[in-house]
């Protein structure tokens, strides 16, 4: 055996010896030294490069403490399920006392230090009992006449952790003091037993039934000591989170899912994501291989569990690709994200998580995830939220499955190699060109919020773009970023990339509502483009969306299954929403409507028929205007008309009229659309004219109605003057051409 092998064997024996030791008679300093030695030896055995730090030892001790808390929960669980029939008063009293003590410690999970044992026990005037309980691997021994309690835990790797703490702050000064204390204790016990006997005669049986019927305390999740999660660990995590969502409040989340576990989970997953390309290549060429593609989930944890059960768990021959939008809107975004991270850590080459537009700071601040995390982790919420954001930045943007299927959240993207067109002698305009997979591979994806402009706009395009029934490639004005692309560009992208199928997400039934050219998404999917080189589908996996709001669409969710060897021929499986526990919203649809003005909304309605018809007709007669709300520098709500062919440049309202008080949410604007010389459109400010003609105002009209009437008359007069002037200019140009 070589030298390195001998060193590893020696270190392995060190780990085994320390794990087999009992720490009963050791002080804190010696326990710390032994744990430090064990962690150093474990690092050698596992070929870790980094040094063992004080925090590593602290985390190891914390894990042991959390194990103790979990064992206490087991004690509470066992005693809650016990039948008290046939037990005498003293035995019932003793068991209820043990349950009370264990219950107090069970509430303390993932604590910063072992002081919780010292403080909670020291403040407890526990009467000595003669009870020896062994439940769930933790032994709590209370010795009669003793002023200390010993708690010994044997964790999964055989490590014994014993906490020996004072039961009371009182110290025995002499044998007489001990006798006095014992006498007082017996007197106290006698009085208590008499009272309990009377209580039992009256309603003790109802009291026991009430205690037994209380919600059972869940066992705190513990990160595996060997740093390797298993299928069993994930299954336990799944059932624990499911029960937690049903029986506990969000503020109790951190007691069951300790921050130490969240830290480990995010760190391990982030390490994997950081090594993946912007567009991951998924090689699944085995004959029995299949790939399940999943769309938006939006915090609907129980629907995700149904999907995994119905489609089958990830395995050696079953891949999963998730298209993003794991969080926001729904009540369990954290559960969804953490569970998928666990699957990623367990099977990094079978489970792929892509980024959605809601995996960003701006969206999570606006649509509930930030509030959800801080509610579930309290004072530590900001730290956990920051960890999630750091992980979001590392998520890949797209995937190519078996060299034939492209999946992403939003869709296609522009080229970073700019082209220009000379549509006018006076002006050169920048023309949008379709981007390639090679350009996608160069994107800097580590930005938490996708930029609207600049060299990295491909990131925004991939996350925010939508397909259109009209041909062409243009800016997506409904969302404020990204693109609209037609079937001609779907064909161009498939042909250029040598692909046969696109599956994207990003649009649910609320976005497609009212559109007549694209699918309504009520079945969870829609075929949007069918071209010579292949097809484009939109996939949405959150049924009965949104979870909270004034209007919930009775839509089904769906997932796609791609099978070898014909991965380009998907089968779609729709499913209805499962029963969800009652939950308070972290965001409602009313909040979304308010935030739409900041272009944070994922689903602002994208019915673009009017815009596209305007582009085609290039005429002022239809003059269909889309009103987009924004907040000006004075904090007042304003509106401006926009066109998909013209950059959004709102004009501030200065009417002084409180239209909200009148129930008008989209007051008329002093800016309108006119064709420009380059073949596009531009916003034109309506001029004010000195003479205003209008209908006489009703007698006795009061504010704010009077001001609203006057404002409208001025605007109409300005529009009339502008159109007359424009018509005179056009007629003059025609006469000059004829002359």
Secondary structure as GFF3:
##gff-version 3
##sequence-region A 1 739
A	DSSP	alpha_helix	3	20	.	.	.	ID=ss1
A	DSSP	alpha_helix	28	45	.	.	.	ID=ss2
A	DSSP	alpha_helix	54	81	.	.	.	ID=ss3
A	DSSP	alpha_helix	89	106	.	.	.	ID=ss4
A	DSSP	alpha_helix	115	122	.	.	.	ID=ss5
A	DSSP	beta_strand	131	135	.	.	.	ID=ss6
A	DSSP	beta_strand	138	142	.	.	.	ID=ss7
A	DSSP	beta_strand	148	154	.	.	.	ID=ss8
A	DSSP	beta_strand	160	166	.	.	.	ID=ss9
A	DSSP	alpha_helix	175	199	.	.	.	ID=ss10
A	DSSP	pi_helix	200	204	.	.	.	ID=ss11
A	DSSP	alpha_helix	205	212	.	.	.	ID=ss12
A	DSSP	alpha_helix	231	247	.	.	.	ID=ss13
A	DSSP	three_ten_helix	250	252	.	.	.	ID=ss14
A	DSSP	alpha_helix	253	256	.	.	.	ID=ss15
A	DSSP	alpha_helix	259	273	.	.	.	ID=ss16
A	DSSP	beta_strand	279	282	.	.	.	ID=ss17
A	DSSP	beta_strand	290	294	.	.	.	ID=ss18
A	DSSP	alpha_helix	301	311	.	.	.	ID=ss19
A	DSSP	beta_strand	318	322	.	.	.	ID=ss20
A	DSSP	alpha_helix	333	346	.	.	.	ID=ss21
A	DSSP	beta_strand	351	353	.	.	.	ID=ss22
A	DSSP	alpha_helix	361	366	.	.	.	ID=ss23
A	DSSP	alpha_helix	369	377	.	.	.	ID=ss24
A	DSSP	three_ten_helix	378	380	.	.	.	ID=ss25
A	DSSP	alpha_helix	381	392	.	.	.	ID=ss26
A	DSSP	beta_strand	398	401	.	.	.	ID=ss27
A	DSSP	beta_strand	405	408	.	.	.	ID=ss28
A	DSSP	beta_strand	419	421	.	.	.	ID=ss29
A	DSSP	beta_strand	429	431	.	.	.	ID=ss30
A	DSSP	alpha_helix	437	440	.	.	.	ID=ss31
A	DSSP	alpha_helix	457	464	.	.	.	ID=ss32
A	DSSP	beta_strand	466	467	.	.	.	ID=ss33
A	DSSP	beta_strand	473	475	.	.	.	ID=ss34
A	DSSP	beta_strand	483	485	.	.	.	ID=ss35
A	DSSP	alpha_helix	487	497	.	.	.	ID=ss36
A	DSSP	beta_strand	501	504	.	.	.	ID=ss37
A	DSSP	alpha_helix	509	512	.	.	.	ID=ss38
A	DSSP	beta_strand	525	531	.	.	.	ID=ss39
A	DSSP	beta_strand	534	539	.	.	.	ID=ss40
A	DSSP	beta_strand	557	563	.	.	.	ID=ss41
A	DSSP	beta_strand	571	575	.	.	.	ID=ss42
A	DSSP	alpha_helix	589	595	.	.	.	ID=ss43
A	DSSP	three_ten_helix	596	598	.	.	.	ID=ss44
A	DSSP	alpha_helix	609	617	.	.	.	ID=ss45
A	DSSP	beta_strand	626	631	.	.	.	ID=ss46
A	DSSP	beta_strand	637	642	.	.	.	ID=ss47
A	DSSP	three_ten_helix	659	662	.	.	.	ID=ss48
A	DSSP	beta_strand	671	675	.	.	.	ID=ss49
A	DSSP	beta_strand	681	685	.	.	.	ID=ss50
A	DSSP	alpha_helix	705	738	.	.	.	ID=ss51
###
